[in-house]
Amino acid sequence: MAKTTTLTISSKNYSSWSLRGWLMLKLSGLPFKEIVVEQDNADARAELLLLSPSILVPCLIHANCKIWDTLAIGEYLNEVAPKASLLPSNSVQRAHCRSICGEMHSGFTALRASLPMNIKAKIKNFKVWSKAQLDIDRILTIWRECLDTYHGPYLFGKKPTIADAMFAPVVMRFMTYGIALDSACQQYCDTMMAMPAMQEWVTAALVEPEDIEELEVEF
């Protein structure tokens, strides 16, 4: 009997890392079972409040393999589900994809801290502080370069890749805080939000009963 593939996640409303891993798994086409860590779990709250690196979530268990780093999840899924083309087939494009994924994985700390993911919220007249604006500017540059080079509608062409999964929480943040975008970047956000998997995630996030007070700051 085949073993069940599982993905451990935390809040769909707040957890950007959970969204990344979950979307990668959806894009892979592998059937899986979700295991949700309760929000009162100390480690889960530490991850959501940026008090520790994402250690427990997302965590993929497939066959005899357990993976808890998001980029490693993406690389593994690209190997076990090659037809999904989670990484570009061209070596130069693949290196480019890995580079921007790595930048998202380890950077943009000001954006993470000042614009936490909160899908339920819609913040009007949000003032972006200067360090976060630098992060936003860099992200939009990455998007424009990819869309210009690979002609969209996704960052590396006609099919979504690991890169799109890595930047999916940024799309959510831009919607929550009303970040002004040029037409190309807005179209990219619209393309991402139209994905059935993204719609599924948002629908589930909106009905989550729990709120984390520390992430419900009134700006």
N, C-alpha and C positions, 0 to 999 in steps of 0.2 A: 504494500500500500504506500502511495506517495505521501511524503510528509507535507504538512500544511505550511505554507509560507506565511509568516507573520511580520507585521510592522508595528512596533510600539511607538505611539505618539502621545503628545499631551494635548493641550487646548487647540481646537481648530480656529478659535477666534484670535488667540494671542501668539501662538507658537510658529514663528517663521521657519524654524528648522524642521519642525514636523511637516509643514507644507512642502518644503523642498523634497524631503525624502519620499513623502507620499506621492507627490506628483511624478517623481522619477519612476516609482513603481507602477503607477497608472500608465505612464508612457511606455513602459516595458511590455505591457500586455500580460504580465504574469498575474494570475489570480492570487489574492492574498486575504488574510484576516487581520483586521485592526485590533490592537490591544491598546486601550486608552489608559494612561496613567492619571490617577485622580489629581486634581489641582491642589489638594491639601498635602500631597506628597512633597516633602521638603526639597528633594532633589529636583522635582519638576518645577517648583516655584523658583528655585535658584536659577534654573535655566531660563525661565520666562522673564525674570527680573534682571537678567544679565549679571547675576552674582557669581556665576560659574560658567565654564564652557559647556556646550551641549554634550553631555556624557551619556545620559540614558536615552534620549530621544533625538532624532528617530533611531530606532534600532531594528535592523532587518535580520530575520532568521530564515535562511533558505537552505534546505538540505542539511548539511553539517556545518554550515557557515553562519557565523554571527558577526554582524558589522554595525558599528555605531557611529562612524564618521560619515557625514553626508556625501562628501566627494568620493570616498571609498565605496559607498553604496552605489553611486552613479557608475563608477568604473566597473564594479562587479556586474551590475545589471547589463551594461553594454556587452560584457563577455558572455553572459548566460542567455541573453535575448538579443543577438546581433541583428535580427531582422527589424528591430525597433529603431535602429540607427540613432541611439542616444548620443553618440559622438559622430562627427562628420567622418566620412570615409577617406577624404583627402588628408594627407599627413600634415600639411601646412595649416589647413583649416582646423584640424584636430588640435594642433598645438595652440592655435589662437583660442579655440574654445576652452581648452584647459587653463589658459592664462587668465581669461576673464572670470572663469569659475573660481580659480584660486584667489583672485583679487576680491571677489565677493565673499568668499569663505573667510578670509582673514582680515578684511579691511572694513571701511565705512562705519567705524565705531561711533562717530558723532551722529550719523543718521540713525543707527540702531537705538542710541540712548535717547535722542530727543523726539524721534518719530516712531515709537513702538507700534508694532502691528496690532491693530484693533479693528477688525472687520466691521463690527457692529456700529462703531462710532463714525460720525461725519462732523469734522471740526471746521467751522467757518472762520475765515479771517485769521488763519494760523500764521504766526510769525516764525519764520525759519531763522535760527541763529546762524552766524557766519560760518562756523565750522561745518555744520550740517549742510549748508548751501554748497560748500566746496565738494562734499560727498555727492550731493545731487547733481552738480555740474559734471562731475567725473562720470557718474552713471549714465547721464544723458549723452555724453560724448561716446561712451562705449556703445550704447544703443545705436546712435547715428552711424558710427563707423561700420558696425555689423550690418545694419539695414542697407547702407549704401553699397557695401562690398558684396553682400550675398543676396540682395534684392528682396528680402522679406518673403512672407509676412512675419516669419520668426527670425531670431537673431542669426541663424545660420541657414536661412533659405526656407524651403517650402514645408519642412517638417520640424516640429519642436525637438529640442535636444536638452541635454543636461543643463546647458546655459540658461535656457528659458525657465527651467525649474528653479535654478539658483536665484534668478531675478524675479520670480513670481511674487514673493513677499514684498518686493519693492513696488510692484504694480499695485498691490493692496494698500501699501502705505501712501502712495501718491493719491489714490482715490480718497482715503480717509481724511487726509490733510489738505486736499484741494490744491495740490502742487500744479502750477501752470506748466503746460507742456507745448512744444511745437507740434505741428500737424503730424509729422512722421512718428514721433514718440507717442502721441496720443493714439494714433492708429495702431501702434504696436500694443499699447495697453488694451485697446478695444479688442484686438485679436486674441490676446491672452484671456481676457475676461469672457470671451465667447466660447472658449474651450469647454466641452462638457465636463471634464474633470474639475476645472476651476469652478464652474457653476455648482457642481456637486459639493465641493469643499465649502463654498460660501453659504449654501443652503444649510449645511450642517452647523456651520459657525453661528449663524443667526439664531439658531434655536438652542444653543448651549445655555443652560440655566444659570451657571455660576459666573460671577464677575470677580475679578481680582482687583481689589480696591486700589492697590498701588499703581495699576495700569489704567485706572479710570480718572486720571488727572484732568481737571477742568482748566483749559488753556485760555 
